[in-house]
Amino acid sequence: MWLCKRMRCIPAAASLLLLFLSIPLVRAEIDGHSPDAWRVTNVSADDVLNARMGPGTNFPVIETFAHDERGLQLVTCVPFYTMKHFSRMTEAEIEALPNRWCLMRSANLIKAGWVAQNYLMPDHGQVVSSSPASESKDDGRDMVAQARDLIRRLYGAADSAENGVGHPLDPAHALDYFSTDVVNHIRSQPVQVDPIYGAQDFSGSVSEPKPDADQPMLRGMITIHVDIVNFGRTHTATFRLRADPSQPGAPVRIFRVEHDGWTFP
């Protein structure tokens, strides 16, 4: 087993837009990563998405995006945090965060403005359905199911690995289960305690992975629990997962594992 982010406001909307479009785009992050493009979601076919002068409904609308607009480019979001910051936050701290707003511009760079993040989703080239709201809910359920299946495969691979060969913590296979950030951590630092079982040695049983009953998915983060009996002692391992845009197709991957009193990484 492996042992394992005071600007003075410009009152004229046109001046603000021209200034904004003249600044080179710096690749920004949503939770530590950003896809190359975004699309509008959760807007009905007979409506538009308002883009505002600032991050909130108290700011005036200066542009609109179509209900099915695609190829949007992200500049930044507030509140700002990276994957590293997010992974260290408690559930209470995450829930206390204000609704997130993102500064977006159209694919042709003509329009720009702030929109609520819950009206955005990564644009990976899929065909937009006629019912974006339903699609978004379906995507969420599908991601939770993917996360549960990944945890099943994680334990199956750990159980069948012989002398570490094919083990999920082997850097050669870790990207199949963990986010790129976690794999880089595994490569740079020896893992002393196996984060899959929460111990150096394991002899016992593992329960069927189950999504968190109260909040299986929150702001893109999926929570899966596994009950572990090891040498007669029982504890619960909690896996935090989310889409990893740094990998092809942005698959769901583990970015944190929590055991009694400690976390990995």
Legacy VTK file of the C-alpha trace (Angstrom):
# vtk DataFile Version 3.0
C-alpha trace
ASCII
DATASET POLYDATA
POINTS 265 float
0.000 0.000 0.000
1.199 3.483 -0.771
1.875 5.523 2.369
0.997 7.460 1.586
-7.072 38.102 -4.915
-9.658 51.656 -4.866
-10.501 52.017 -8.117
-12.115 55.377 -8.972
-15.401 54.799 -10.839
-15.955 56.276 -14.292
-19.595 57.445 -14.383
-20.225 57.045 -18.118
-21.009 53.444 -19.022
-19.478 53.869 -22.482
-16.222 55.175 -21.014
-16.111 52.282 -18.576
-16.670 49.798 -21.375
-13.993 51.317 -23.616
-11.495 51.347 -20.763
-12.285 47.764 -19.888
-11.978 46.495 -23.458
-8.630 48.248 -23.894
-7.021 46.286 -21.054
-5.448 42.944 -22.035
-7.329 40.019 -20.572
-5.584 38.351 -17.681
-6.668 34.750 -17.268
-8.741 34.814 -14.110
-9.871 32.036 -11.862
-13.138 30.644 -10.607
-12.245 28.551 -7.556
-8.668 28.270 -8.779
-9.280 27.382 -12.423
-11.079 28.809 -15.443
-12.343 27.185 -18.638
-11.528 28.908 -21.924
-15.177 29.972 -22.404
-18.467 30.242 -20.541
-22.133 30.151 -21.553
-25.386 31.573 -20.157
-27.639 29.168 -18.261
-30.826 29.335 -16.128
-32.378 32.035 -18.402
-35.636 31.281 -20.246
-35.787 31.515 -24.045
-37.944 34.690 -23.940
-35.580 36.549 -21.588
-32.025 37.936 -21.484
-29.262 38.023 -18.900
-28.615 41.539 -17.570
-24.982 42.659 -17.396
-24.405 45.423 -14.832
-21.860 48.196 -14.178
-20.817 46.528 -10.938
-21.186 43.287 -8.972
-24.745 43.584 -7.618
-28.345 44.384 -8.497
-27.905 47.925 -7.128
-25.719 48.725 -10.158
-27.384 49.825 -13.450
-27.742 47.459 -16.388
-25.348 48.436 -19.199
-25.619 45.393 -21.496
-27.514 42.139 -21.954
-26.454 38.667 -23.011
-28.758 36.305 -24.911
-30.410 33.469 -22.974
-28.205 30.995 -24.832
-25.089 33.151 -25.372
-21.884 31.173 -25.635
-18.167 31.805 -25.753
-18.212 34.388 -22.962
-14.795 35.389 -21.627
-14.246 35.732 -17.881
-12.126 38.549 -16.435
-12.610 38.099 -12.689
-15.128 37.199 -9.985
-15.893 38.534 -6.498
-15.523 37.444 -3.820
-12.192 36.214 -5.120
-10.598 32.995 -3.942
-8.378 30.319 -5.388
-8.761 26.568 -5.046
-6.166 26.692 -2.263
-8.228 29.236 -0.281
-11.505 27.401 -0.952
-10.164 24.042 0.147
-9.246 25.469 3.574
-12.672 26.989 4.270
-15.236 25.359 6.530
-18.784 24.627 5.374
-20.020 27.536 7.545
-17.517 29.930 5.952
-18.501 28.802 2.471
-22.225 29.227 3.153
-21.566 32.707 4.646
-19.990 33.961 1.412
-22.129 36.486 -0.540
-23.477 35.497 -3.937
-20.699 35.527 -6.492
-20.596 38.011 -9.414
-18.318 37.767 -12.439
-17.108 40.378 -14.926
-17.739 38.861 -18.358
-17.298 39.992 -21.961
-18.789 38.623 -25.154
-16.838 36.426 -27.528
-16.517 39.330 -30.039
-15.295 41.643 -27.214
-18.077 44.186 -27.938
-20.164 43.753 -24.775
-19.110 43.506 -21.136
-20.611 43.676 -17.662
-21.087 41.987 -14.297
-23.453 39.006 -14.009
-24.365 36.657 -11.180
-22.250 33.491 -11.360
-25.263 31.199 -11.023
-26.208 32.230 -14.594
-22.894 30.905 -15.948
-21.528 27.473 -16.715
-18.435 26.212 -18.570
-18.871 26.076 -22.354
-17.248 22.851 -23.527
-18.952 22.826 -26.932
-22.170 20.991 -26.005
-25.419 21.828 -27.782
-27.518 24.173 -25.642
-30.858 22.634 -24.721
-34.165 24.493 -25.065
-34.545 24.357 -21.287
-31.320 25.638 -19.687
-32.718 25.590 -16.148
-33.588 21.897 -16.392
-30.251 21.186 -17.989
-28.397 22.853 -15.118
-30.248 20.728 -12.547
-29.595 17.596 -14.558
-25.892 18.513 -14.820
-25.747 18.835 -11.028
-27.310 15.423 -10.442
-25.043 13.902 -13.049
-21.934 15.379 -11.408
-22.930 13.951 -8.010
-23.432 10.540 -9.612
-20.025 10.830 -11.300
-18.437 11.712 -7.960
-20.018 8.710 -6.234
-18.864 6.375 -8.994
-15.340 7.826 -8.849
-15.111 7.069 -5.113
-16.269 3.502 -5.786
-13.523 3.115 -8.371
-11.006 4.720 -6.018
-11.536 2.072 -3.348
-11.715 -0.715 -5.909
-8.344 0.287 -7.335
-6.801 0.670 -3.877
-8.032 -2.766 -2.868
-6.775 -4.492 -6.008
-3.371 -2.767 -6.173
-0.454 -5.082 -5.553
2.693 -3.644 -3.975
1.522 -0.135 -4.918
1.251 -0.954 -8.624
-1.907 0.673 -10.035
-2.708 2.289 -6.679
-4.708 5.562 -6.917
-1.913 7.391 -5.080
0.636 6.294 -7.650
1.387 9.512 -9.618
1.053 7.487 -12.807
-2.634 6.847 -12.005
-3.569 9.616 -9.554
-5.008 11.980 -12.194
-7.766 9.419 -12.759
-9.047 10.226 -9.264
-7.515 13.459 -7.937
-7.299 17.075 -9.138
-4.094 18.261 -10.766
-3.234 20.309 -7.645
-3.456 17.214 -5.451
-1.411 15.109 -7.861
1.303 17.786 -7.899
1.285 17.613 -4.090
1.633 13.832 -4.170
4.580 14.140 -6.543
6.358 16.741 -4.411
5.798 15.323 -0.924
5.808 11.732 0.345
2.424 10.690 1.715
2.944 9.287 5.191
-0.642 8.219 5.978
-2.909 6.758 3.309
-5.652 9.400 2.824
-7.985 6.854 1.240
-8.319 4.814 4.426
-7.043 7.384 6.922
-4.364 5.084 8.339
-0.987 3.567 7.551
-2.440 0.054 7.565
-5.910 -1.171 6.778
-7.846 -4.278 7.730
-11.601 -3.976 7.655
-14.446 -2.785 5.457
-15.642 0.257 3.529
-19.287 1.289 3.053
-21.011 2.280 -0.170
-20.110 5.936 -0.993
-23.066 8.241 -0.277
-23.627 11.925 -1.175
-24.093 14.285 1.761
-27.770 14.097 2.753
-28.194 17.845 3.396
-25.924 19.399 0.757
-24.606 16.948 -1.861
-23.455 19.840 -4.058
-22.687 23.449 -3.008
-21.294 26.046 -5.425
-19.816 23.326 -7.558
-18.310 21.370 -4.657
-19.604 17.820 -4.214
-19.461 16.045 -0.850
-19.328 12.249 -0.601
-19.083 10.278 2.666
-17.652 6.794 3.218
-17.861 4.883 6.504
-14.676 2.939 7.252
-14.161 0.146 9.759
-10.438 -0.378 10.332
-9.181 -2.833 12.937
-12.599 -2.645 14.613
-12.699 1.142 14.808
-15.238 3.125 12.758
-14.862 6.601 11.309
-16.202 8.565 8.324
-14.039 9.736 5.440
-15.395 12.821 3.654
-14.396 13.451 0.053
-14.688 16.920 -1.539
-14.830 16.909 -5.326
-15.390 19.374 -8.163
-14.775 19.673 -11.906
-11.083 20.068 -12.732
-10.799 22.284 -15.884
-7.041 21.732 -15.955
-7.726 18.190 -17.157
-9.250 17.451 -20.600
-13.057 17.591 -20.454
-13.034 19.045 -16.904
-13.766 15.718 -15.138
-14.962 15.503 -11.550
-11.948 14.953 -9.312
-11.116 14.817 -5.583
-9.447 17.954 -4.223
-9.639 17.193 -0.500
-10.130 14.215 1.804
-11.175 14.703 5.446
-10.727 12.212 8.265
-11.182 12.616 12.029
-8.884 15.487 12.986
-6.918 15.810 9.739
-7.251 16.490 6.022
-5.371 15.661 2.851
-3.658 17.496 1.362
LINES 2 266
4 0 1 2 3
260 5 6 7 8 9 10 11 12 13 14 15 16 17 18 19 20 21 22 23 24 25 26 27 28 29 30 31 32 33 34 35 36 37 38 39 40 41 42 43 44 45 46 47 48 49 50 51 52 53 54 55 56 57 58 59 60 61 62 63 64 65 66 67 68 69 70 71 72 73 74 75 76 77 78 79 80 81 82 83 84 85 86 87 88 89 90 91 92 93 94 95 96 97 98 99 100 101 102 103 104 105 106 107 108 109 110 111 112 113 114 115 116 117 118 119 120 121 122 123 124 125 126 127 128 129 130 131 132 133 134 135 136 137 138 139 140 141 142 143 144 145 146 147 148 149 150 151 152 153 154 155 156 157 158 159 160 161 162 163 164 165 166 167 168 169 170 171 172 173 174 175 176 177 178 179 180 181 182 183 184 185 186 187 188 189 190 191 192 193 194 195 196 197 198 199 200 201 202 203 204 205 206 207 208 209 210 211 212 213 214 215 216 217 218 219 220 221 222 223 224 225 226 227 228 229 230 231 232 233 234 235 236 237 238 239 240 241 242 243 244 245 246 247 248 249 250 251 252 253 254 255 256 257 258 259 260 261 262 263 264
